[in-house]
């Protein structure tokens, strides 16, 4: 049986389209403003600071993913968008259009495949890494060709392709029967190197860490970042520069309002759980507003995560005293308009109108203590 390969035909599929369409549109000045797993939640084009311009670019990429538009098709729409908005972008047209088209299409398809692979991992519990197999394959990626590991192996957290700009590597799911038929062997532990190296950014002078062979900002799994808890997103939001953090958190919190029905169902379920099981259940309510992040930094508190978590035990305690506020807590967080931090107690108070939410860091993540 020949080695499994992906077809080069553009075949849009639901999971990839769903991944792309749920992205928030956030204008940015430079590509460094947003890197890594944040791209699983955000659509951005460096230099596209106008919302209408960004929306037109988003629609052009949408057609590429959902309708199978070719690069040539995308370039025609790109040219029309540039002319319409008078956008003066950096870089040559060919390079810029290829980056926007390929990176968004590749990450959407990767996220879609990951979702499918998770769905069938009961019968196909292994993933096989494959390169394009030609002379253009990067030297650093060649050793990963035919890497065979369980679907839940840590390697896929940071090395699930694409692993860089215009990376053509793919991953396919296979069964134990496939492994025997193709005479494959699981990759040995000593062949897997997940150590990072330190580099200095030639532009900013910042010392950064990255995995060898993985381009800066590409060390994440697009599909996992999409379906993972929003705590993972909170880590990325905390890393953003203030100018990018403000609109992004606002957009994320607005989007999270769509999850209010699920939150209410979770609350109802917690009311019937035993105290032990309720204490182990968690839900992310949203993210602290940029003003609260600034307040913490002024108090010399390093913010590692913007996510606000609520445990089932605390939810039951609050709901028993003020159930009406408990149901609206996600909205209260999204509408917050002030913040104070008490360094003695370590409590962050976020205010929304007459309501105040009391938060405290628990293992680096803010947890809701109560509502005043």
C-alpha positions as CSV (number, residue, x, y, z in Angstrom):
1,X,0.0,0.0,0.0
2,X,1.5,3.4,-0.9
3,X,2.3,6.0,1.7
4,X,-0.7,8.1,2.5
5,X,-0.7,11.6,1.0
6,X,-3.1,14.5,0.9
7,X,-4.6,15.5,-2.4
8,X,-3.6,19.0,-3.6
9,X,-7.2,19.6,-4.7
10,X,-8.9,22.3,-2.7
11,X,-11.8,20.6,-1.0
12,X,-13.6,22.8,1.5
13,X,-15.1,21.0,4.4
14,X,-17.4,22.1,7.3
15,X,-14.9,21.9,10.1
16,X,-12.4,24.2,8.3
17,X,-15.1,26.7,7.4
18,X,-16.5,26.7,10.9
19,X,-13.0,27.4,12.3
20,X,-12.5,30.3,10.0
21,X,-15.9,31.9,10.3
22,X,-15.8,32.1,14.1
23,X,-12.7,34.3,14.0
24,X,-12.9,37.9,15.3
25,X,-11.7,40.6,13.0
26,X,-9.0,42.7,14.7
27,X,-7.1,45.5,12.9
28,X,-3.3,45.5,13.6
29,X,-0.3,47.6,12.6
30,X,2.4,44.8,12.5
31,X,2.4,41.0,12.4
32,X,4.3,41.0,15.7
33,X,1.2,42.5,17.4
34,X,-0.4,39.1,17.4
35,X,1.4,35.8,17.3
36,X,0.8,32.2,18.2
37,X,-2.5,30.6,19.3
38,X,-4.3,33.9,19.3
39,X,-4.7,33.4,15.5
40,X,-7.0,30.5,16.2
41,X,-9.5,33.1,17.5
42,X,-8.5,36.2,15.5
43,X,-8.4,37.2,11.8
44,X,-5.8,39.9,11.2
45,X,-3.7,41.3,8.4
46,X,-0.7,43.3,9.3
47,X,-1.1,46.9,8.3
48,X,-4.9,46.6,7.8
49,X,-6.0,49.0,10.4
50,X,-9.3,49.9,8.8
51,X,-12.2,47.7,9.9
52,X,-14.0,47.9,6.5
53,X,-10.7,47.0,4.7
54,X,-10.2,44.1,7.0
55,X,-13.8,42.9,6.5
56,X,-13.3,42.9,2.7
57,X,-10.1,40.9,3.0
58,X,-11.9,38.5,5.4
59,X,-14.6,37.9,2.8
60,X,-12.0,37.2,0.1
61,X,-10.3,34.6,2.3
62,X,-13.7,33.2,3.2
63,X,-14.4,32.5,-0.5
64,X,-11.0,30.8,-0.8
65,X,-11.8,28.4,2.1
66,X,-15.6,27.8,1.6
67,X,-15.8,28.0,-2.2
68,X,-12.3,26.7,-3.2
69,X,-11.1,30.0,-4.8
70,X,-7.7,29.7,-6.3
71,X,-4.8,32.0,-5.5
72,X,-5.4,33.8,-8.8
73,X,-9.1,34.3,-7.8
74,X,-8.0,35.7,-4.4
75,X,-5.5,38.1,-6.0
76,X,-8.3,39.6,-8.2
77,X,-10.4,40.3,-5.1
78,X,-7.3,41.5,-3.2
79,X,-6.6,44.0,-6.0
80,X,-10.2,45.2,-6.0
81,X,-10.1,45.6,-2.2
82,X,-6.8,47.6,-2.3
83,X,-8.2,49.9,-5.0
84,X,-11.5,50.4,-3.1
85,X,-9.8,51.4,0.2
86,X,-6.6,53.0,-1.2
87,X,-4.5,50.6,0.9
88,X,-0.8,51.1,0.7
89,X,0.5,47.7,2.0
90,X,4.1,46.6,2.6
91,X,5.8,44.0,0.5
92,X,5.3,42.9,-3.1
93,X,1.8,41.9,-4.3
94,X,2.8,38.4,-5.1
95,X,4.4,37.7,-1.8
96,X,1.7,39.5,0.3
97,X,-1.3,37.8,-1.4
98,X,0.4,34.4,-1.1
99,X,1.0,34.8,2.6
100,X,-2.6,35.9,3.4
101,X,-4.1,33.2,1.1
102,X,-2.0,30.3,2.1
103,X,-1.6,30.9,5.8
104,X,-5.4,31.3,6.5
105,X,-6.3,28.4,4.2
106,X,-3.7,26.1,5.7
107,X,-4.5,26.8,9.3
108,X,-8.3,26.5,8.7
109,X,-7.7,23.1,7.0
110,X,-5.4,22.0,9.8
111,X,-8.0,22.9,12.4
112,X,-10.7,21.1,10.5
113,X,-8.5,18.0,10.2
114,X,-7.7,18.1,13.9
115,X,-11.4,18.2,14.7
116,X,-12.0,15.2,12.5
117,X,-9.0,13.3,13.9
118,X,-10.3,13.8,17.5
119,X,-13.7,12.5,16.4
120,X,-12.2,9.2,15.1
121,X,-9.3,8.7,17.5
122,X,-11.1,5.7,19.0
123,X,-10.5,3.7,15.9
124,X,-7.6,5.7,14.4
125,X,-5.5,6.6,17.5
126,X,-2.3,7.6,15.8
127,X,-1.1,10.5,13.7
128,X,1.5,10.4,11.0
129,X,3.5,13.5,10.0
130,X,4.2,13.8,6.3
131,X,6.1,16.4,4.3
132,X,5.5,17.3,0.7
133,X,8.3,15.0,-0.2
134,X,10.2,17.2,-2.7
135,X,13.4,19.3,-2.8
136,X,11.5,22.3,-1.4
137,X,10.9,20.7,2.0
138,X,12.7,22.6,4.7
139,X,15.8,21.0,6.1
140,X,14.4,21.3,9.7
141,X,11.1,19.6,8.7
142,X,12.6,16.6,6.9
143,X,13.4,14.7,10.1
144,X,9.7,14.8,11.1
145,X,8.6,13.0,7.9
146,X,6.9,9.7,9.0
147,X,6.9,10.7,12.7
148,X,4.3,8.4,14.1
149,X,2.8,9.2,17.5
150,X,-0.4,8.7,19.5
151,X,-2.9,11.5,18.8
152,X,-2.7,12.8,22.3
153,X,1.1,13.0,22.4
154,X,2.6,16.4,23.5
155,X,4.4,16.7,20.2
156,X,1.2,17.7,18.5
157,X,0.6,20.6,20.9
158,X,3.5,22.6,19.4
159,X,4.4,20.8,16.1
160,X,1.1,20.2,14.4
161,X,1.6,21.7,10.9
162,X,1.7,24.2,9.4
163,X,4.9,24.9,11.3
164,X,5.7,28.2,9.6
165,X,5.0,30.5,6.7
166,X,3.9,28.5,3.6
167,X,4.7,25.2,5.4
168,X,3.2,22.4,3.3
169,X,3.5,19.6,5.9
170,X,0.4,17.6,6.8
171,X,-0.8,15.1,9.4
172,X,-3.1,12.1,8.9
173,X,-4.8,9.8,11.3
174,X,-4.1,6.1,11.0
175,X,-5.2,2.9,12.7
176,X,-3.1,0.0,14.2
177,X,-4.1,-2.0,11.1
178,X,-2.7,0.7,8.8
179,X,0.6,0.6,10.8
180,X,1.0,-3.1,10.3
181,X,0.1,-2.9,6.6
182,X,2.6,-0.1,5.9
183,X,5.2,-1.6,8.2
184,X,5.5,1.6,10.2
185,X,7.0,2.0,13.6
186,X,6.2,4.4,16.5
187,X,8.7,7.2,16.8
188,X,11.1,6.5,19.6
189,X,11.2,9.0,22.5
190,X,14.9,9.8,21.9
191,X,14.0,11.1,18.4
192,X,11.6,13.7,19.8
193,X,13.3,17.0,20.9
194,X,10.8,19.5,22.5
195,X,13.5,21.7,23.9
196,X,13.4,25.4,23.0
197,X,16.3,27.6,21.9
198,X,16.8,31.3,22.7
199,X,17.1,33.9,20.0
200,X,17.3,37.7,19.9
201,X,14.7,39.5,17.8
202,X,16.7,41.6,15.4
203,X,14.0,44.3,15.3
204,X,13.0,44.6,18.9
205,X,16.0,43.3,20.7
206,X,13.8,41.0,22.7
207,X,15.1,37.6,23.7
208,X,12.6,35.0,22.6
209,X,12.3,31.2,22.8
210,X,11.2,29.0,20.0
211,X,11.3,25.4,18.9
212,X,14.0,24.6,16.3
213,X,12.4,24.2,12.9
214,X,9.1,26.0,13.9
215,X,8.8,29.6,12.8
216,X,8.2,32.2,15.5
217,X,4.6,32.3,16.4
218,X,3.7,29.0,14.8
219,X,4.3,26.7,17.8
220,X,0.6,25.9,18.4
221,X,-2.0,23.5,17.2
222,X,-4.7,25.4,15.3
223,X,-7.5,22.9,16.0
224,X,-6.6,22.4,19.6
225,X,-6.4,26.2,20.2
226,X,-9.9,26.5,18.7
227,X,-11.6,23.8,20.8
228,X,-9.5,24.2,24.0
229,X,-10.8,26.1,27.0
230,X,-10.6,29.8,26.9
231,X,-7.9,29.7,29.5
232,X,-5.5,29.0,26.7
233,X,-6.7,32.1,24.9
234,X,-6.3,34.1,28.1
235,X,-2.6,33.4,28.0
236,X,-2.3,34.8,24.5
237,X,-4.3,37.9,25.3
238,X,-2.1,38.7,28.2
239,X,0.9,38.8,25.8
240,X,-0.6,41.3,23.5
241,X,0.7,44.9,23.4
242,X,-1.8,47.3,25.0
243,X,-3.0,48.8,21.6
244,X,-4.0,45.3,20.4
245,X,-5.2,44.0,23.7
246,X,-8.0,46.5,24.2
247,X,-10.0,45.8,21.0
248,X,-9.3,42.1,21.1
249,X,-10.5,41.5,24.7
250,X,-13.6,43.6,23.9
251,X,-14.4,41.5,20.8
252,X,-13.7,38.2,22.6
253,X,-16.0,39.2,25.5
254,X,-18.7,40.2,23.1
255,X,-18.5,36.9,21.3
256,X,-18.6,35.0,24.6
257,X,-22.0,36.5,25.3
258,X,-23.2,33.9,22.8
259,X,-22.3,31.3,25.4
260,X,-24.7,32.6,28.0
261,X,-27.3,29.8,27.4
262,X,-24.6,27.2,28.0
263,X,-23.5,29.0,31.1
264,X,-27.0,29.0,32.5
265,X,-27.2,25.3,31.8
266,X,-23.9,24.8,33.6
267,X,-25.2,26.7,36.6
268,X,-28.4,24.6,36.7
269,X,-26.3,21.4,36.5
270,X,-24.0,22.6,39.4
271,X,-27.0,23.1,41.6
272,X,-27.6,19.3,41.5
273,X,-24.0,18.2,41.9
274,X,-22.4,17.1,45.1
275,X,-20.0,19.6,46.7
276,X,-17.0,17.5,45.7
277,X,-17.9,17.3,42.0
278,X,-19.0,20.9,41.9
279,X,-15.6,22.0,43.3
280,X,-13.8,20.2,40.4
281,X,-16.0,21.8,37.7
282,X,-14.8,25.0,36.0
283,X,-16.1,27.5,33.4
284,X,-14.5,30.6,31.9
285,X,-16.8,33.6,32.1
286,X,-14.8,35.9,29.9
287,X,-11.6,38.1,30.2
288,X,-10.8,41.0,32.4
289,X,-11.0,44.3,30.6
290,X,-7.8,46.2,29.5
291,X,-8.3,48.8,32.3
292,X,-8.0,45.9,34.8
293,X,-4.9,44.6,33.1
294,X,-3.4,48.1,33.3
295,X,-4.3,48.3,37.0
296,X,-2.5,45.1,37.8
297,X,0.6,46.1,35.9
298,X,0.7,49.4,37.8
299,X,0.6,47.3,41.0
300,X,3.6,45.4,39.7
301,X,1.5,42.3,39.2
302,X,2.5,40.4,36.0
303,X,-0.6,39.3,34.2
304,X,-0.1,35.8,32.8
305,X,-3.7,35.2,31.9
306,X,-6.7,37.4,31.3
307,X,-9.3,34.6,31.7
308,X,-11.7,34.7,34.6
309,X,-12.6,31.3,35.9
310,X,-15.5,30.2,38.1
311,X,-15.7,27.0,40.0
312,X,-18.9,25.1,40.6
313,X,-18.6,25.4,44.4
314,X,-18.2,29.2,44.2
315,X,-21.0,29.4,41.7
316,X,-23.4,27.6,44.1
317,X,-22.4,29.9,47.0
318,X,-23.0,33.1,45.0
319,X,-26.2,31.8,43.4
320,X,-27.7,31.0,46.8
321,X,-27.4,34.6,47.9
322,X,-27.9,36.5,44.7
323,X,-29.1,34.3,41.9
324,X,-30.1,37.1,39.6
325,X,-26.5,38.5,39.6
326,X,-25.1,35.0,39.0
327,X,-27.0,34.7,35.8
328,X,-25.7,38.0,34.5
329,X,-22.1,37.6,35.6
330,X,-20.8,37.1,32.0
331,X,-22.5,40.3,31.0
332,X,-21.2,42.2,34.0
333,X,-17.6,41.2,33.1
334,X,-18.0,42.3,29.5
335,X,-19.4,45.7,30.6
336,X,-16.8,46.4,33.3
337,X,-15.9,50.1,33.5
338,X,-13.4,50.3,36.4
339,X,-10.9,48.2,38.5
340,X,-9.1,48.4,41.8
341,X,-6.4,46.1,43.2
342,X,-5.7,45.4,46.9
343,X,-2.1,44.3,47.1
344,X,-2.6,43.2,50.8
345,X,-5.3,40.7,50.0
346,X,-4.4,40.1,46.4
347,X,-8.0,40.8,45.4
348,X,-8.9,42.5,42.1
349,X,-12.2,44.3,42.1
350,X,-13.8,44.9,38.7
351,X,-16.7,47.3,38.6
352,X,-19.7,47.3,36.3
353,X,-22.2,50.0,37.1
354,X,-23.3,49.3,40.7
355,X,-22.0,45.7,40.7
356,X,-18.5,44.7,41.6
357,X,-16.8,41.4,40.9
358,X,-14.2,40.3,43.3
359,X,-11.4,38.2,41.7
360,X,-8.2,36.5,42.9
361,X,-5.4,34.7,41.2
362,X,-5.5,30.9,41.6
363,X,-2.5,29.2,39.9
364,X,-2.0,32.2,37.6
365,X,-5.7,32.4,36.5
366,X,-8.2,34.8,38.0
367,X,-11.1,33.2,39.8
368,X,-14.4,34.8,40.7
369,X,-14.7,35.1,44.5
370,X,-18.0,36.9,44.7
371,X,-20.3,39.7,43.6
372,X,-21.0,42.8,45.6
